[in-house]
Amino acid sequence: MGGILSGKVVLITGAGGAIGRAVAHAAAAEGASIVVNDLGVPVDGAGAADDSVAGALARQIGPRAIADGGSVADAAAARAMVRRAVDHFGRLDAVINIAGVISLTKVHRIAEAEWRRSIDINLTGAFLVSRAAIDQFIAQGGGGAIVHFTSTAALIGNWGFAHYAAGKMGVVGLSRSIALGLRRHGIRSNCIAPMAWSRMLALVPEDTPERAGRVEQLRQLKPEKVAPLAVGLCADTAADVSGQIFAVRNDEIFIMSQPRPIRGIHNGDGWTPEGVGSTVLPALSGSFTPLEATEGVFTWPPL
């Protein structure tokens, strides 16, 4: 079968969700063989697993897909996903880390267990799967691609997802470190912040007219629109693209900024705390980043 991923093997975590399913079907349509991973837990990650989720999707895709119901937060399970790919298809060429959980809890109400569960799946899970895949990429030679899913809740901010945002910002640092540290092995790593309607966005409240209007706009964001970028970043045509952060909103694809110095101030005699307050902060204040959530930055309707 032809396609830009013809002959490649791709492991997709969290493939049972709306975005994951769209990515899995798109990768298969481009000729990839796929390990479909999904633990089948509720959106907050707190409930029981359902091992039928991955199997059902693999059967939909067809004979070039196999199911895996392991948890990304378990190191042995992460290694087993990679072994399953190699045992069944002979190699592994790319990982798309979509698996994640979210709960709508304000930061001052997040319990320790909720925090740890979020970080374990959203950040540690991305590391464990990437770590296992990297070993395989190096062993087989020829490099490999990792596509991580981050969030505008981390890159820009939001009011009720501190544990989720912290983990997803950690994914950005993880991706950048992989890109810098493993480029000599031909291993590349990029991030996507998807804006698409899913069970995660369905948590956004509609308790005011403004929020209801915002949710109605969010419902117009199609998960299928995220898939082309995720698949394209795994292809050989993206071999020179690494360490980048993209965002997708329907037919719009953005390259997101990354932290760099934008303005500075120098005092050859050094600074005092008083001088910071009287001179440094006023001088730099024009370059401060406003306290805006995602909707304050993406102010136009989806295209």
Backbone torsions as a table, in degrees:
resi	resn	phi	psi	omega
1	MET	NA	136.0	-179.4
2	GLY	-80.4	-178.0	-179.9
3	GLY	127.9	162.2	-175.1
4	ILE	-71.6	-12.9	176.7
5	LEU	-111.4	17.3	-179.4
6	SER	-57.5	129.0	-179.6
7	GLY	84.4	-4.5	-178.7
8	LYS	-97.0	154.7	178.6
9	VAL	-116.8	127.3	-174.4
10	VAL	-125.0	131.0	172.1
11	LEU	-98.6	123.0	179.9
12	ILE	-117.7	115.0	177.3
13	THR	-90.0	151.9	-178.2
14	GLY	63.6	32.3	-173.9
15	ALA	-73.7	-11.4	-176.8
16	GLY	-80.9	-15.1	178.7
17	GLY	-78.2	177.0	-175.6
18	ALA	-59.7	-48.8	179.3
19	ILE	-69.1	-42.9	-179.8
20	GLY	-58.7	-43.8	178.8
21	ARG	-62.6	-42.4	180.0
22	ALA	-63.1	-42.3	179.2
23	VAL	-65.6	-42.9	-179.4
24	ALA	-61.6	-45.6	179.3
25	HIS	-65.2	-39.2	-179.7
26	ALA	-67.6	-40.4	178.4
27	ALA	-64.3	-41.6	177.8
28	ALA	-63.6	-40.0	179.6
29	ALA	-63.8	-24.5	177.7
30	GLU	-93.3	13.2	171.1
31	GLY	96.3	3.7	-177.3
32	ALA	-78.5	150.9	163.6
33	SER	-93.3	141.3	-165.2
34	ILE	-131.8	136.0	164.1
35	VAL	-96.5	113.8	-178.0
36	VAL	-92.1	107.6	179.6
37	ASN	-105.9	131.9	169.5
38	ASP	-162.0	132.2	179.9
39	LEU	-79.7	-21.8	177.6
40	GLY	72.7	39.0	178.6
41	VAL	-101.6	163.7	174.9
42	PRO	-60.3	168.1	-172.5
43	VAL	-61.4	-26.5	178.3
44	ASP	-89.9	-2.3	177.0
45	GLY	76.6	4.5	-171.7
46	ALA	-91.5	-16.6	-173.9
47	GLY	-91.8	-174.1	-179.2
48	ALA	-73.4	151.0	178.8
49	ALA	-77.4	155.8	176.8
50	ASP	-130.3	101.0	-173.8
51	ASP	-75.4	0.7	177.8
52	SER	-83.3	-16.2	-174.9
53	VAL	-64.0	-51.2	-179.3
54	ALA	-64.8	-40.5	-179.2
55	GLY	-63.0	-41.5	-179.5
56	ALA	-63.5	-41.7	179.9
57	LEU	-68.2	-42.0	178.9
58	ALA	-59.7	-39.6	178.4
59	ARG	-66.7	-36.2	176.4
60	GLN	-61.7	-42.8	-175.9
61	ILE	-70.4	-41.6	176.7
62	GLY	120.9	-166.3	-170.0
63	PRO	-67.1	-15.5	178.5
64	ARG	-92.1	16.8	176.6
65	ALA	-127.6	138.3	174.6
66	ILE	-126.5	154.3	-174.6
67	ALA	-97.6	149.4	172.9
68	ASP	-142.8	127.2	-177.5
69	GLY	-108.2	20.7	-177.0
70	GLY	-77.8	158.2	178.1
71	SER	-87.2	129.7	178.1
72	VAL	-65.2	-21.3	-178.3
73	ALA	-81.8	0.1	179.7
74	ASP	-110.7	121.0	-174.7
75	ALA	-61.7	-41.5	179.5
76	ALA	-64.8	-39.9	179.1
77	ALA	-66.6	-37.3	178.0
78	ALA	-63.8	-43.7	177.5
79	ARG	-64.7	-35.5	-179.6
80	ALA	-66.3	-35.2	176.7
81	MET	-59.4	-45.0	-179.5
82	VAL	-66.5	-43.2	177.9
83	ARG	-61.4	-38.7	179.7
84	ARG	-61.0	-41.5	177.5
85	ALA	-61.5	-46.8	-176.8
86	VAL	-70.1	-42.8	-179.7
87	ASP	-63.3	-37.4	-174.7
88	HIS	-88.5	-39.2	-173.8
89	PHE	-113.8	-9.2	175.5
90	GLY	94.5	-11.3	-178.0
91	ARG	-168.6	179.3	172.2
92	LEU	-143.4	130.5	-176.9
93	ASP	-113.5	-24.5	-175.9
94	ALA	-156.3	152.2	173.7
95	VAL	-126.7	133.9	173.1
96	ILE	-117.9	108.1	-174.8
97	ASN	-89.4	92.3	180.0
98	ILE	-103.9	-24.0	-174.4
99	ALA	-51.3	130.7	179.0
100	GLY	-166.6	160.8	176.8
101	VAL	-132.0	158.5	-178.9
102	ILE	-152.6	148.5	171.1
103	SER	-141.3	143.9	-175.6
104	LEU	-89.1	85.5	-177.2
105	THR	-133.0	130.0	177.0
106	LYS	-68.6	151.0	-169.1
107	VAL	-57.6	-36.8	-176.5
108	HIS	-78.6	-0.5	178.2
109	ARG	-118.0	3.7	-179.4
110	ILE	-74.6	122.2	176.3
111	ALA	-77.3	156.4	-178.5
112	GLU	-58.5	-41.9	-178.9
113	ALA	-63.4	-38.4	178.4
114	GLU	-66.1	-42.3	177.3
115	TRP	-59.9	-51.0	-176.6
116	ARG	-63.5	-39.6	178.2
117	ARG	-62.0	-42.9	179.9
118	SER	-64.1	-46.9	-179.7
119	ILE	-67.0	-40.0	-179.8
120	ASP	-58.1	-42.9	-176.2
121	ILE	-86.4	-47.0	-173.3
122	ASN	-73.8	-34.0	-177.0
123	LEU	-110.6	-57.3	-178.5
124	THR	-61.5	-37.4	177.9
125	GLY	-60.7	-42.1	177.4
126	ALA	-62.7	-39.6	177.6
127	PHE	-65.1	-48.5	-174.4
128	LEU	-63.0	-42.8	179.1
129	VAL	-68.2	-42.2	177.8
130	SER	-62.0	-43.1	-178.9
131	ARG	-60.1	-44.5	179.1
132	ALA	-66.4	-39.8	-180.0
133	ALA	-67.1	-39.3	-178.7
134	ILE	-60.8	-41.9	176.6
135	ASP	-56.2	-43.2	179.9
136	GLN	-69.1	-42.1	178.3
137	PHE	-56.9	-46.5	-178.5
138	ILE	-66.9	-41.6	-177.8
139	ALA	-64.3	-39.3	-176.3
140	GLN	-87.6	-16.3	-177.8
141	GLY	75.3	165.7	176.9
142	GLY	89.9	2.1	176.5
143	GLY	79.0	-163.3	-178.4
144	GLY	177.3	166.3	-178.4
145	ALA	-123.5	138.4	173.1
146	ILE	-125.2	127.8	176.4
147	VAL	-117.9	114.4	179.7
148	HIS	-97.4	149.3	173.6
149	PHE	-104.9	120.6	175.5
150	THR	-108.3	-153.8	-176.6
151	SER	-157.4	147.4	171.9
152	THR	-66.7	-18.8	173.3
153	ALA	-61.0	-27.5	175.8
154	ALA	-90.6	-48.2	-173.7
155	LEU	-68.4	-35.9	-177.9
156	ILE	-112.4	-49.5	176.6
157	GLY	127.5	157.3	173.8
158	ASN	-156.0	170.6	-168.5
159	TRP	-94.7	-15.3	-171.8
160	GLY	-129.2	21.1	-173.4
161	PHE	-134.6	43.1	-172.8
162	ALA	-59.1	-42.7	-179.6
163	HIS	-67.5	-40.7	177.6
164	TYR	-66.0	-46.8	-178.8
165	ALA	-62.8	-39.9	179.8
166	ALA	-62.1	-45.0	178.8
167	GLY	-64.9	-41.9	-177.3
168	LYS	-72.2	-29.0	172.1
169	MET	-71.8	-34.3	173.8
170	GLY	-60.8	-35.9	177.3
171	VAL	-60.7	-37.3	177.8
172	VAL	-61.5	-45.4	177.4
173	GLY	-64.4	-39.9	177.0
174	LEU	-60.0	-47.8	-178.0
175	SER	-61.4	-44.7	-179.3
176	ARG	-63.0	-40.2	179.6
177	SER	-66.2	-40.4	176.1
178	ILE	-61.6	-45.5	-178.0
179	ALA	-60.3	-43.9	-179.0
180	LEU	-73.3	-41.2	-171.9
181	GLY	-80.7	-22.0	-172.5
182	LEU	-120.7	13.1	-179.9
183	ARG	-64.5	-28.1	178.2
184	ARG	-67.0	-19.0	175.1
185	HIS	-93.1	3.3	-178.3
186	GLY	75.2	19.2	179.9
187	ILE	-96.7	126.8	-179.4
188	ARG	-118.1	155.2	-175.0
189	SER	-147.1	129.0	-179.6
190	ASN	-138.3	165.3	179.8
191	CYS	-121.5	147.8	171.9
192	ILE	-126.0	130.7	169.9
193	ALA	-102.5	103.8	-176.1
194	PRO	-86.1	138.8	170.0
195	MET	-114.3	97.3	-174.4
196	ALA	-153.2	145.3	-179.4
197	TRP	-69.2	128.3	-179.6
198	SER	-154.3	-179.9	179.2
199	ARG	-66.2	-20.0	175.4
200	MET	-69.7	-49.2	179.9
201	LEU	-68.6	-22.6	178.2
202	ALA	-64.4	-12.4	177.0
203	LEU	-77.2	-16.4	-177.3
204	VAL	-63.6	127.4	-176.0
205	PRO	-70.4	154.9	177.6
206	GLU	-121.5	37.1	-170.4
207	ASP	-85.5	-1.4	174.0
208	THR	-134.1	158.6	177.3
209	PRO	-57.5	-37.4	-179.8
210	GLU	-65.2	-45.0	179.6
211	ARG	-68.0	-37.4	178.1
212	ALA	-61.8	-40.0	177.1
213	GLY	-65.8	-38.4	177.7
214	ARG	-64.2	-43.9	179.6
215	VAL	-64.3	-38.9	178.4
216	GLU	-61.1	-38.2	176.2
217	GLN	-67.0	-40.5	179.7
218	LEU	-62.7	-33.1	179.9
219	ARG	-65.3	-17.4	179.6
220	GLN	-82.5	-7.9	-176.9
221	LEU	-86.1	115.5	-170.3
222	LYS	-93.0	128.0	177.9
223	PRO	-58.3	-33.4	-178.3
224	GLU	-62.2	-22.7	-179.2
225	LYS	-74.7	-17.2	179.0
226	VAL	-80.9	-29.3	-170.8
227	ALA	-60.0	-42.4	-177.1
228	PRO	-57.9	-40.0	179.0
229	LEU	-67.5	-44.8	179.7
230	ALA	-59.3	-44.0	179.4
231	VAL	-69.3	-43.7	-178.3
232	GLY	-61.3	-33.9	179.3
233	LEU	-70.6	-15.0	176.9
234	CYS	-89.7	-10.0	-173.5
235	ALA	-84.5	162.7	178.8
236	ASP	-64.2	-25.3	178.4
237	THR	-66.3	-14.4	177.3
238	ALA	-105.8	21.1	-174.1
239	ALA	-60.9	-25.5	-178.3
240	ASP	-100.7	9.8	-178.1
241	VAL	-104.7	116.7	-178.5
242	SER	-155.7	148.4	177.5
243	GLY	76.6	17.7	-175.8
244	GLN	-104.6	161.3	177.1
245	ILE	-123.6	122.8	179.1
246	PHE	-114.2	158.7	169.4
247	ALA	-131.6	148.0	-179.2
248	VAL	-129.2	134.1	175.6
249	ARG	-142.4	98.2	-173.2
250	ASN	53.3	-119.6	-175.9
251	ASP	-90.1	9.6	177.1
252	GLU	-100.5	132.7	172.5
253	ILE	-122.9	129.0	-176.7
254	PHE	-119.0	147.2	164.5
255	ILE	-98.1	126.1	-175.0
256	MET	-92.9	148.4	178.1
257	SER	-69.7	158.6	174.4
258	GLN	-126.6	151.2	-172.5
259	PRO	-58.9	128.1	175.1
260	ARG	-144.3	153.6	175.2
261	PRO	-60.3	134.1	178.9
262	ILE	-116.8	-20.6	178.2
263	ARG	-163.2	148.4	179.3
264	GLY	-144.0	168.5	177.4
265	ILE	-143.9	139.8	-173.4
266	HIS	-124.8	143.5	173.3
267	ASN	-137.1	112.3	-176.2
268	GLY	-62.1	-20.5	178.9
269	ASP	-92.7	0.1	-178.1
270	GLY	87.4	169.9	-176.7
271	TRP	-111.6	147.5	171.4
272	THR	-106.8	160.4	174.7
273	PRO	-55.1	-38.2	178.0
274	GLU	-63.6	-40.9	179.7
275	GLY	-66.5	-32.6	175.9
276	VAL	-60.9	-46.6	-178.5
277	GLY	-70.2	-38.1	-173.3
278	SER	-87.1	-25.9	-172.5
279	THR	-124.5	-52.2	-172.8
280	VAL	-64.1	-54.9	-174.3
281	LEU	-64.2	-43.9	175.3
282	PRO	-61.4	-37.3	-177.9
283	ALA	-68.2	-35.2	-176.5
284	LEU	-92.9	-9.8	-170.1
285	SER	-61.6	-28.5	178.4
286	GLY	-65.9	-15.9	179.4
287	SER	-106.8	5.8	177.5
288	PHE	-62.7	148.7	174.7
289	THR	-83.7	125.0	-178.9
290	PRO	-61.9	153.0	175.4
291	LEU	-82.2	82.6	-179.1
292	GLU	-119.2	145.4	169.2
293	ALA	-89.0	178.9	-174.3
294	THR	-55.4	-43.0	-177.0
295	GLU	-66.6	-18.7	176.0
296	GLY	-80.1	-13.5	179.2
297	VAL	-102.3	-47.6	176.2
298	PHE	-91.5	81.9	-170.9
299	THR	-90.8	-10.4	-178.1
300	TRP	-98.8	155.0	-179.6
301	PRO	-62.6	151.6	177.2
302	PRO	-57.9	141.7	-179.7
303	LEU	-103.5	NA	NA
